[in-house]
């Protein structure tokens, strides 16, 4: 098994992990569960120990909070097979760990791990389960093309409400109102800053705006035990506001927290912001997330559009859609290297996707279809900026054209474009005509189209050659040369797309 499980915070990913671990551990084999933070690891440890109580399965723990004696005892238990499930952080990738019969590795919040770290963990066992609300671009890409299986948990918990999200400049009066309103309804709030050096400044600002509120701190330069105590005590109701960095992104379950203020959200990634937003609104109360930019700084339009994604996708279960948007913006990275995001540079994305799909099918032993003939793109063909001003929309339309599977798909997309943007200019008409020819070629079994002033040659795949020769027999101006149908031109004028579409439609019929 090599499966990616996507589901928003609180949707039940931990329950999936528990049941997968039970199936393996109760069968006498070992399981490893890796979490990115000590807080989340401890939370999983307590959950697993509670759920496996009375089963005879021993649960071990490895993190920076474990003492030397505990580490030594856990290593011995893993080697002998006494420990059936090991929960921990990055320490689980250590080469010094020896297992008796490791069968399953579970990686929670996989977007918080590096490529090499995940590979080191996953190579230890034949079965892999990766869980996250917002998979990084490379992980999502590998799932979408079939390298990994993927399951999406889209059903929210009962009575859970979407977190209302607002993007605006920082305003002291609004911040005070939001924090005091949460206090008055018996709740707690998070205030998140991007850097540790921002905490002191924000603490002073909060003391000035709302001196009646008790503020608790949490950041990475505090000791592990101190951070743990601070976050756990806040979850238990000690404090009105938790001022922190993105250290609270994973593993903190505070049902009473329903308001989050994120300062300088442009310094966070989309996945980070969605994860942070998932920390509030986990009860029946309405949750609010405020993305507050520095009022004295001008935010670039591209950044504002990226942050606007959080406002647009504020429904329950939006993590997968946000990750897909992140994949579009950042690229899928290198599936075989260390880069977990980035765009193709040396070849086009459509060609890359085609080659990747063929490689995956070949690796699985599935039949590999003949390559799709490239459209004979007119240099003037395309989506003019004057017709579609938004570059993101233009790129998305080019991507959709690259994925069309039939001439009917091209016709449907043509109708949609005309409906959204108005009558088609000549450049768009030419682009759609080229794409329609390519789609018809696939339906007809044609693998290559070569056109010139004297003739056009259509190469037919071996599996369709006999059928094509029967449908379109040699006649005046048409002749077969091996597996190529040669169509002679008249007066040295190359065939246009309308002529090619007619011939290909006849072959595909």
Secondary structure by P-SEA (a helix, b strand, c coil): cbbbbbbcccccaaaaaaaaaaaaaaacbbbbbbbccaaaaaaaaaaaaaaaccccbbbbbbcccccaaaaaaaaaaaaaccccbbbbcccccccccccccccbbbbcccccccaaaaaaaaacccbbbbbcccccaaaaaaaaaccbbbbbbcccccccccbbbbbbcccaaaaaaaaaaaaaacbbbbbbbccccaaaaaaaaaaaacccbbbbbbcccccaaaaaaaaaaaaaccccbbbbccccccccccccccbbbbcccccccaaaaaaaaacccccccbbbbbbcccccccccaaaaaaaacccccccccaaaaaaaaaaaacccccccccccbbbbccccaaaaaaaaaaaaaaaaccccccccccccccccccccccccccaaaaaaaaaaaaacccaaaaaaaaaaaaaccccccaaaaaaaaaaaaaaaaaaaccccccccccbbbbbbccccaaaaaaaccccccccccccbbbbbbcccccccaaaaaaaaaaaac
